[in-house]
Amino acid sequence: TNIMNSNTTTTTTASHNNGDEDDWLDLDAKMSSILHTQKSQQATTTKTLAARSTTLLTALHNHHTRLLADSSNIQSTLTNSIHKEKQALHNESQELSTQLSAVQELQSTKEQLLRSNAEIETQLATCASNIHECQLEAKEEISTIQTIEARHMKNIPKIKHELTLHAMMTNIKWDYSSADKLRGEVSLNKRGVLREFE
């Protein structure tokens, strides 16, 4: 009986040990399957992340390239605009300088004209004063001439009479056609000859 019990116990223990080993094998297989699945999922996830990262990097690179191109275009446009504005400012500065020179020249001409006008007004005032003085002198001279003419007019009959007497006494007939020469004729009554002289 003891031997049988011992054999039964040994068989039961062996069977129990065989069952535990199978369980461990199943567990190991399951764990291996889980690890393989996890590794496969991780590999797939890594590939997906790598693909997304590559796509994102490509997109970032393209965006960066577009930004650089846009920046270059903007810089070129701004450079051209700044150059045009500088040229426009330079031209405007030259135009303003020319206009300023013209204004200064006009101002100088205006000052010269004002000085000339003042001098002319002074000369006009002097001329007006001289004209007044000349008018007074002319009136005095006219009065003097009129007095002399009146005196000569009174003496004309006397002078004519004296000239007639002189011509009769000297037989000289004066020629008054030449203002700068003494000319005339001498009558010789005895001979009836007229002789010219000058």
Disulfide bonds with the S-S distance in Angstrom:
none
